Amino acid sequence: MSYDPKLSWAGVAAALSGPGIGPVLNGGYLYVYDDTGSVPAHADDSVGSCVLLAVIGFGNPAFGTASDGVLTANAMTDEDSALATGTALFGRYVTSGAAVIFQGLCGASASDFVLSTDGEGDPLEITVGMTVACDSAILRMVRE
């Protein structure tokens, strides 16, 4: 027996929004980790030596409706006081019950999570106590 599953755009939209991933993250969080280790190979893997820099809150609803395989977060609640100092590398979407749903990369633009801070210069350079915001957060699924 063999398998070759393929989702349509309607299937991708249903997986992301509707009863899918989007509503599971209502009231959840974006955890932002530093680069003291490497990005885990899978979202279920341990973060290893990476340090949690900030926790940014999702609203309720966390996301709008998926379009062309992209689910974009609604306005998020800033981290008012960064937990640690470091360079942001990756983040994880975590439910209010602490289940990891998605892992992606942080960046200043064109990334899964686009961050900004109240500091000057590189928005990925986070200092303990500073405000950290997520200007854009997406979850992307591809159709094959």
C-alpha positions as protocol buffer text, in pm:
chain_id: "A"
residue {
  index: 1
  type: MET
  ca { x: 0 y: 0 z: 0 }
}
residue {
  index: 2
  type: SER
  ca { x: 118 y: 354 z: -66 }
}
residue {
  index: 3
  type: TYR
  ca { x: 5 y: 703 z: 20 }
}
residue {
  index: 4
  type: ASP
  ca { x: 15 y: 1028 z: -174 }
}
residue {
  index: 5
  type: PRO
  ca { x: -211 y: 1278 z: 6 }
}
residue {
  index: 6
  type: LYS
  ca { x: -273 y: 1619 z: -150 }
}
residue {
  index: 7
  type: LEU
  ca { x: -472 y: 1911 z: -9 }
}
residue {
  index: 8
  type: SER
  ca { x: -673 y: 2151 z: -222 }
}
residue {
  index: 9
  type: TRP
  ca { x: -670 y: 2523 z: -136 }
}
residue {
  index: 10
  type: ALA
  ca { x: -1008 y: 2467 z: 29 }
}
residue {
  index: 11
  type: GLY
  ca { x: -852 y: 2184 z: 232 }
}
residue {
  index: 12
  type: VAL
  ca { x: -559 y: 2403 z: 333 }
}
residue {
  index: 13
  type: ALA
  ca { x: -798 y: 2682 z: 438 }
}
residue {
  index: 14
  type: ALA
  ca { x: -1002 y: 2436 z: 646 }
}
residue {
  index: 15
  type: ALA
  ca { x: -687 y: 2301 z: 813 }
}
residue {
  index: 16
  type: LEU
  ca { x: -568 y: 2651 z: 904 }
}
residue {
  index: 17
  type: SER
  ca { x: -890 y: 2834 z: 992 }
}
residue {
  index: 18
  type: GLY
  ca { x: -1246 y: 2720 z: 1056 }
}
residue {
  index: 19
  type: PRO
  ca { x: -1223 y: 2440 z: 1311 }
}
residue {
  index: 20
  type: GLY
  ca { x: -848 y: 2404 z: 1240 }
}
residue {
  index: 21
  type: ILE
  ca { x: -524 y: 2545 z: 1377 }
}
residue {
  index: 22
  type: GLY
  ca { x: -627 y: 2913 z: 1403 }
}
residue {
  index: 23
  type: PRO
  ca { x: -895 y: 2871 z: 1673 }
}
residue {
  index: 24
  type: VAL
  ca { x: -670 y: 2640 z: 1876 }
}
residue {
  index: 25
  type: LEU
  ca { x: -437 y: 2936 z: 1928 }
}
residue {
  index: 26
  type: ASN
  ca { x: -704 y: 3177 z: 2057 }
}
residue {
  index: 27
  type: GLY
  ca { x: -559 y: 3323 z: 2377 }
}
residue {
  index: 28
  type: GLY
  ca { x: -227 y: 3143 z: 2314 }
}
residue {
  index: 29
  type: TYR
  ca { x: 125 y: 3277 z: 2277 }
}
residue {
  index: 30
  type: LEU
  ca { x: 426 y: 3329 z: 2055 }
}
residue {
  index: 31
  type: TYR
  ca { x: 738 y: 3222 z: 2246 }
}
residue {
  index: 32
  type: VAL
  ca { x: 1053 y: 3387 z: 2109 }
}
residue {
  index: 33
  type: TYR
  ca { x: 1386 y: 3204 z: 2160 }
}
residue {
  index: 34
  type: ASP
  ca { x: 1747 y: 3313 z: 2119 }
}
residue {
  index: 35
  type: ASP
  ca { x: 2033 y: 3175 z: 1913 }
}
residue {
  index: 36
  type: THR
  ca { x: 2245 y: 3017 z: 2190 }
}
residue {
  index: 37
  type: GLY
  ca { x: 2166 y: 2680 z: 2034 }
}
residue {
  index: 38
  type: SER
  ca { x: 2028 y: 2572 z: 1699 }
}
residue {
  index: 39
  type: VAL
  ca { x: 1672 y: 2576 z: 1572 }
}
residue {
  index: 40
  type: PRO
  ca { x: 1513 y: 2241 z: 1664 }
}
residue {
  index: 41
  type: ALA
  ca { x: 1451 y: 2016 z: 1363 }
}
residue {
  index: 42
  type: HIS
  ca { x: 1084 y: 1973 z: 1457 }
}
residue {
  index: 43
  type: ALA
  ca { x: 834 y: 2174 z: 1661 }
}
residue {
  index: 44
  type: ASP
  ca { x: 802 y: 1877 z: 1900 }
}
residue {
  index: 45
  type: ASP
  ca { x: 1177 y: 1872 z: 1975 }
}
residue {
  index: 46
  type: SER
  ca { x: 1332 y: 2030 z: 2285 }
}
residue {
  index: 47
  type: VAL
  ca { x: 1459 y: 2387 z: 2249 }
}
residue {
  index: 48
  type: GLY
  ca { x: 1787 y: 2265 z: 2398 }
}
residue {
  index: 49
  type: SER
  ca { x: 2007 y: 2546 z: 2526 }
}
residue {
  index: 50
  type: CYS
  ca { x: 1802 y: 2821 z: 2358 }
}
residue {
  index: 51
  type: VAL
  ca { x: 1674 y: 3082 z: 2602 }
}
residue {
  index: 52
  type: LEU
  ca { x: 1317 y: 3216 z: 2610 }
}
residue {
  index: 53
  type: LEU
  ca { x: 1344 y: 3590 z: 2537 }
}
residue {
  index: 54
  type: ALA
  ca { x: 981 y: 3701 z: 2516 }
}
residue {
  index: 55
  type: VAL
  ca { x: 621 y: 3581 z: 2532 }
}
residue {
  index: 56
  type: ILE
  ca { x: 384 y: 3767 z: 2301 }
}
residue {
  index: 57
  type: GLY
  ca { x: 11 y: 3705 z: 2342 }
}
residue {
  index: 58
  type: PHE
  ca { x: -244 y: 3617 z: 2075 }
}
residue {
  index: 59
  type: GLY
  ca { x: -584 y: 3778 z: 2084 }
}
residue {
  index: 60
  type: ASN
  ca { x: -916 y: 3600 z: 2062 }
}
residue {
  index: 61
  type: PRO
  ca { x: -956 y: 3530 z: 1777 }
}
residue {
  index: 62
  type: ALA
  ca { x: -584 y: 3477 z: 1721 }
}
residue {
  index: 63
  type: PHE
  ca { x: -608 y: 3467 z: 1341 }
}
residue {
  index: 64
  type: GLY
  ca { x: -826 y: 3578 z: 1054 }
}
residue {
  index: 65
  type: THR
  ca { x: -926 y: 3352 z: 765 }
}
residue {
  index: 66
  type: ALA
  ca { x: -659 y: 3170 z: 564 }
}
residue {
  index: 67
  type: SER
  ca { x: -591 y: 3290 z: 211 }
}
residue {
  index: 68
  type: ASP
  ca { x: -380 y: 3097 z: -40 }
}
residue {
  index: 69
  type: GLY
  ca { x: -234 y: 2884 z: 236 }
}
residue {
  index: 70
  type: VAL
  ca { x: -136 y: 3172 z: 465 }
}
residue {
  index: 71
  type: LEU
  ca { x: -295 y: 3237 z: 803 }
}
residue {
  index: 72
  type: THR
  ca { x: -208 y: 3582 z: 941 }
}
residue {
  index: 73
  type: ALA
  ca { x: -230 y: 3667 z: 1310 }
}
residue {
  index: 74
  type: ASN
  ca { x: -457 y: 3942 z: 1432 }
}
residue {
  index: 75
  type: ALA
  ca { x: -314 y: 4212 z: 1659 }
}
residue {
  index: 76
  type: MET
  ca { x: -99 y: 4064 z: 1934 }
}
residue {
  index: 77
  type: THR
  ca { x: -15 y: 4177 z: 2290 }
}
residue {
  index: 78
  type: ASP
  ca { x: 345 y: 4301 z: 2322 }
}
residue {
  index: 79
  type: GLU
  ca { x: 591 y: 4158 z: 2572 }
}
residue {
  index: 80
  type: ASP
  ca { x: 627 y: 4464 z: 2798 }
}
residue {
  index: 81
  type: SER
  ca { x: 947 y: 4344 z: 2962 }
}
residue {
  index: 82
  type: ALA
  ca { x: 1173 y: 4098 z: 2777 }
}
residue {
  index: 83
  type: LEU
  ca { x: 1265 y: 3801 z: 2994 }
}
residue {
  index: 84
  type: ALA
  ca { x: 1630 y: 3774 z: 2884 }
}
residue {
  index: 85
  type: THR
  ca { x: 1896 y: 3929 z: 2663 }
}
residue {
  index: 86
  type: GLY
  ca { x: 1987 y: 3770 z: 2331 }
}
residue {
  index: 87
  type: THR
  ca { x: 1939 y: 3758 z: 1955 }
}
residue {
  index: 88
  type: ALA
  ca { x: 1598 y: 3625 z: 1847 }
}
residue {
  index: 89
  type: LEU
  ca { x: 1627 y: 3323 z: 1617 }
}
residue {
  index: 90
  type: PHE
  ca { x: 1302 y: 3128 z: 1618 }
}
residue {
  index: 91
  type: GLY
  ca { x: 961 y: 3120 z: 1775 }
}
residue {
  index: 92
  type: ARG
  ca { x: 682 y: 2880 z: 1855 }
}
residue {
  index: 93
  type: TYR
  ca { x: 306 y: 2917 z: 1860 }
}
residue {
  index: 94
  type: VAL
  ca { x: 186 y: 2772 z: 2189 }
}
residue {
  index: 95
  type: THR
  ca { x: -174 y: 2719 z: 2302 }
}
residue {
  index: 96
  type: SER
  ca { x: -302 y: 2858 z: 2631 }
}
residue {
  index: 97
  type: GLY
  ca { x: -262 y: 2498 z: 2756 }
}
residue {
  index: 98
  type: ALA
  ca { x: 111 y: 2498 z: 2661 }
}
residue {
  index: 99
  type: ALA
  ca { x: 88 y: 2269 z: 2353 }
}
residue {
  index: 100
  type: VAL
  ca { x: 333 y: 2366 z: 2078 }
}
residue {
  index: 101
  type: ILE
  ca { x: 152 y: 2400 z: 1744 }
}
residue {
  index: 102
  type: PHE
  ca { x: 402 y: 2560 z: 1505 }
}
residue {
  index: 103
  type: GLN
  ca { x: 766 y: 2664 z: 1488 }
}
residue {
  index: 104
  type: GLY
  ca { x: 917 y: 2923 z: 1256 }
}
residue {
  index: 105
  type: LEU
  ca { x: 1196 y: 3176 z: 1216 }
}
residue {
  index: 106
  type: CYS
  ca { x: 1217 y: 3530 z: 1350 }
}
residue {
  index: 107
  type: GLY
  ca { x: 1329 y: 3817 z: 1132 }
}
residue {
  index: 108
  type: ALA
  ca { x: 1314 y: 4191 z: 1078 }
}
residue {
  index: 109
  type: SER
  ca { x: 1117 y: 4131 z: 755 }
}
residue {
  index: 110
  type: ALA
  ca { x: 993 y: 3844 z: 532 }
}
residue {
  index: 111
  type: SER
  ca { x: 991 y: 3585 z: 812 }
}
residue {
  index: 112
  type: ASP
  ca { x: 740 y: 3368 z: 994 }
}
residue {
  index: 113
  type: PHE
  ca { x: 758 y: 3620 z: 1280 }
}
residue {
  index: 114
  type: VAL
  ca { x: 855 y: 3983 z: 1212 }
}
residue {
  index: 115
  type: LEU
  ca { x: 969 y: 4142 z: 1537 }
}
residue {
  index: 116
  type: SER
  ca { x: 1020 y: 4498 z: 1652 }
}
residue {
  index: 117
  type: THR
  ca { x: 1151 y: 4636 z: 1981 }
}
residue {
  index: 118
  type: ASP
  ca { x: 1165 y: 4964 z: 2164 }
}
residue {
  index: 119
  type: GLY
  ca { x: 1543 y: 4964 z: 2115 }
}
residue {
  index: 120
  type: GLU
  ca { x: 1742 y: 5117 z: 1831 }
}
residue {
  index: 121
  type: GLY
  ca { x: 1900 y: 4913 z: 1557 }
}
residue {
  index: 122
  type: ASP
  ca { x: 1838 y: 4545 z: 1491 }
}
residue {
  index: 123
  type: PRO
  ca { x: 1491 y: 4439 z: 1614 }
}
residue {
  index: 124
  type: LEU
  ca { x: 1624 y: 4088 z: 1675 }
}
residue {
  index: 125
  type: GLU
  ca { x: 1867 y: 4216 z: 1940 }
}
residue {
  index: 126
  type: ILE
  ca { x: 1663 y: 4193 z: 2258 }
}
residue {
  index: 127
  type: THR
  ca { x: 1768 y: 4323 z: 2598 }
}
residue {
  index: 128
  type: VAL
  ca { x: 1607 y: 4217 z: 2923 }
}
residue {
  index: 129
  type: GLY
  ca { x: 1333 y: 4459 z: 3022 }
}
residue {
  index: 130
  type: MET
  ca { x: 1267 y: 4605 z: 2675 }
}
residue {
  index: 131
  type: THR
  ca { x: 934 y: 4589 z: 2493 }
}
residue {
  index: 132
  type: VAL
  ca { x: 916 y: 4325 z: 2219 }
}
residue {
  index: 133
  type: ALA
  ca { x: 638 y: 4327 z: 1959 }
}
residue {
  index: 134
  type: CYS
  ca { x: 545 y: 4099 z: 1674 }
}
residue {
  index: 135
  type: ASP
  ca { x: 449 y: 4315 z: 1376 }
}
residue {
  index: 136
  type: SER
  ca { x: 355 y: 4016 z: 1162 }
}
residue {
  index: 137
  type: ALA
  ca { x: 302 y: 3650 z: 1241 }
}
residue {
  index: 138
  type: ILE
  ca { x: 193 y: 3393 z: 987 }
}
residue {
  index: 139
  type: LEU
  ca { x: 141 y: 3024 z: 952 }
}
residue {
  index: 140
  type: ARG
  ca { x: 195 y: 2899 z: 596 }
}
residue {
  index: 141
  type: MET
  ca { x: 87 y: 2568 z: 445 }
}
residue {
  index: 142
  type: VAL
  ca { x: 168 y: 2469 z: 90 }
}
residue {
  index: 143
  type: ARG
  ca { x: -51 y: 2285 z: -156 }
}
residue {
  index: 144
  type: GLU
  ca { x: 112 y: 2010 z: -360 }
}
